[in-house]
């Protein structure tokens, strides 16, 4: 029975440093092994703060099993305020899992996070939120794969976490979730979710509390701590997810906001050039709920503008 903190350090072949601040609680009684990770994207702050607060609030005498918390996965991105990507190589870490020791900085970081932490857990909770140029309504993602048992366990975790919108992604879906933490973990037989709360690079208390409540719900559900999960009603389930990307580069003017219901073919915005001339209308390719949107007007051809939960 113990509670500890440690900075675990790795080196890349070109001598760059990768660090994970790891907090652990080993409970008095047997129970599941849980991994909680935050800050895979360094500017998604509510999850980072929620992970730290959770660790500070837990005592080994109150815990069954082992809870490992990586409070900030991408220190380099956090310290440089680099959104989406790691500054060392410009890669999005949530697109390269399970990583590789033969790749660049982000590949190596993902390799160690996956093999040294995720693969040693029985359940995995990955805390995210809207980055510096992102707005979103709280939602949870899980992977729907060929292993029905893992899919159902992951779906239950998403439901119990309690955010109002729950999205399933699939290998054969509109958005392929290969390379993500949760998709890769599910394929390895580990029930897992990504929970999204907060946005715009802001540290807002309600977004932090969404994560705190969700974490406590899951820990109660799994028997790691005493109590019952808070009952959540009215959750909306989406069987698929899709990105809406910019058809051309330019200045993007949106006509919708997160939370809006979208219809297939609906005009959700337009792109103008740098003289104010119209270049393209942006049409929603699907009906669904606008869960995520960029709040930057800068658009690059093929760049993500919105994320839609498909109904």
N, C-alpha and C positions, 0 to 999 in steps of 0.2 A: 504494500500500500504506500504510494508516494505521489508527489506532485513535483514536476521538474520542468526546467526550461533549458534549451540548448540551441546554439547556432551551429548548424551542420554545414560544412563547407566542402565544395568540390572545386577542382581546377580543370579548365579546358586545355586541350593540347597547346594552344597559344598563350597559356598562362593567365587567362581571364578567370575571375572568381565568381562562382555561383554559390549563394548562401540561402539556406532555408531556416528561419526562426521557428523552432519546433517546441511546442508545449505539450506535456503529457500528464495525464491523470490515470494512475493505476488504482482501481478501486479495491475496496476491502473484500468484496465477494466476486465470484466468477461471473462472466457475462460476455457480450459480444465485443469485438474489436471494431471501433468506429474511427474513420479518418474524416476530419473536417479540414478543408483547405479554403483559403481566401486570397484575394489579390493576385490571381493568375494574370489578370490585367491590372497593372499597377495603379491605375487611377479610378478604380471602382471601390470607393472608400467605405460605404456602409457595411459591407461584408467583412472587411478587415477589422473594423472597430467592434463589430458583433462577435467575431471570433475571439478577440482579445478579452472582451467583457465576459464571454462565456467561461473562458479559462479561469479568470479571476474569481468568478462566482462559484465554481465547483470545488468541493472538497473530496478527497479520496474516500472518506467515511460515508459519503452520500452516493458513491458511484459503484455500480456493478460492471465489471469488465474493464476495458482499456479505451480511453479516448485520446487520440493523437490529433493535435491541431497545428497545422502549418499556417501561421497567422498572416504571412505575406509571402506568396510564392515568387513574385517578380520584384525583388528589391531594386534592381537596376532601373526598371521601368518606373517604379514608385518614386525613387529619388530624382529621376530626370523628368518626371511628369510626362512620360511618354505613353500616350494612349494607344490602345489596340496592340501595339507591337513592342518588342524588346529593342532598345536602342543599339545593341551590339550588332544586330544583323537585320533589323527591320522585319522580323517574322512575328506573326501572331501565334503565341504559344498554344492557343486552343485550336490549332489546325494541324499540329505536327505530332500528336501522340500516336504511338507510344514512344516517340523520340528515337534518337540514334546517337551512339558514341562517336560515329564517324561524320556527323553533321557539324553545323555551326553552333553557336552559343545556345540558341533556343532549343534546338534538337537535343543537345546534351542535357539541358535543364529539364526538358520533358522526360527524357530517358530516366534520370534519377528520381524525379517525382513519381513517375509511374512504377518503376521497378522496386524502388526502396521504400515507398510509402503506400501507394494505392494498392499494389498487389499483395501487401501484407495485411490489408484490412478486410473485414467481412461486409462492411457497408461504407459508402463514400458519399459525402455531402460537399458539393463544390459551390462556394458562395460568390455570386457575381452581382452586378448592377449596371446601370447606364454609365458609360465612360464619359470623358470630358465633352464629347460632342454627341451624346446619346440621351434620349429621353425614352422612358418606358413606363408601362403599368406593371405592377408586380406579377410575375409568372414563374412557373417551374417547368423545366424540361426533363424528360426522361426518354430513354432509348427503347423502342419496340423492336425486338429482334426475334431470331428463330428460337431462342431459349425462352419458352413461355413462362417458366417459373421465375427467371430473372426479370423478365418484362413485368410480370404481375407484382413482384416485390418492389421493383423500382416505381411502378405506378402507385403502389400503396404509400411509399415514402413521399412521393410528390403530393398525394392527397393529404396525408397527415401534416406535411409542412404547413399547409393551410393558406398559401397564397391564392388569390381569387381565380387565377387562370392556370390551367395545366395543359401542357403541350407534349404530344408524343412525336418523336422523329424516328425515321426508319432508314435503313440502308437503301431501300428502293423507293423512298419518298421524294417529295419535291425538293427537299434539301437533304443532301447526303451528310450524315453526321460523322463520317469517318474523320479521324484526326482530332476529334474532341476528347476531352477527359472522360465525359460520361458515356459516350458511345464506345470508346475503347475499353473502359472498365467493364461495361455490361457484356461486351464480347468475351471478356476474360472471366466472366462468371461472378462479377461483383455488383450487387444492386446499388444504384447510384442515381443522383439527381444533380442538376444545376438549378439553383434558386436565384432569381433576379429581383432585386429591389433597389430603388434609388436611381438617380441619374444626373447628368450634367456636371459631373465632377463635384457634386455637393455632398456634404455630410449632414444629412437631415435625420433628426431623431426618429421620426416615424419609419423611415426606411431601415434604420438600425434595428428598431423594435420588431419590424416584420421578420427579420432574420433571427433575432433572439427568441421570439415566440415560436418560429418554425423549428429552430434547433431544439428547444425544450420539448416541443411536441414530439419530435422524432425520438429523442432520447427517452422520453416516457414510454412511447410506443414500443421501443426495442427493449425496454426493461433496464436501461442503464441508470436511470434515476427514478425515484418514486413519483407517483402521480399518474394522472390520466391526460392524454392529449386534449387540448381545447377543441371542442367540436366546431367544425367549420361547415357552413351550409352555403348553397348557391354557387359553388365552384363551377366554372365553365371549362369543359374539356374540348380539346382540338386534336383531331386525329392526324394532323399534318401541319407542316410549317413551311413557309417560303420566304425568300428574300426578294425584294423589289430593288432592282439596280438602275442606275442612270444610263439612258441610251446614248447620251453624248456628254461631253464636258462643258461646264459653264456654271452659271449661278442658278441655284435651285430655289424656287418659291413654292412652299407647300400650301395645300388647300385643306388639309385635314390635320387632326391631332390624335395623339395616342389615346386608345380607348374607343375610337370611332369604329362603327360597323362599316365595312366596305363592300361594295358590289362589284362583281366582275365587269371590267370595262369602265369603271368610274374614273373620272379625271381627278387625280390626287395632287396634281401640281404641274408646274412647267419649268423649263430650263431656258434661260436667255444667255446670250453671249455677253462679252464684256463691254458692249455698247448698248445693252438693253434691248437687243433684237431677239425675237422669239426663235428658238431653235427646235423645241420639241415639247409636246404635252407628255406627261407621265400618266399612264393608265394602269389601274390595278388589274393584274392578270387573273385574280381570283376573288371570290367572295370570302369574307372572314372578318377578323378583328385586328385592328392595328395595334400590335403589342409593343412595337419598338419603332423609333424614328430618329434619324439624325437631326440635330438642331443646328448644324452648320449649313450655311448656304452654298458652300463649296462642293461642287459635284465633279467627279471624274468619270469618264466613260467606263461602265462596268462596276463602278463603286456602289456600295450598299447605301440605299436611301431609307428603306423601311423593312420591317419584319412583320409578317402576317400569319396569325393563327388561322388555319383553314377550318371552316365549319362544314 
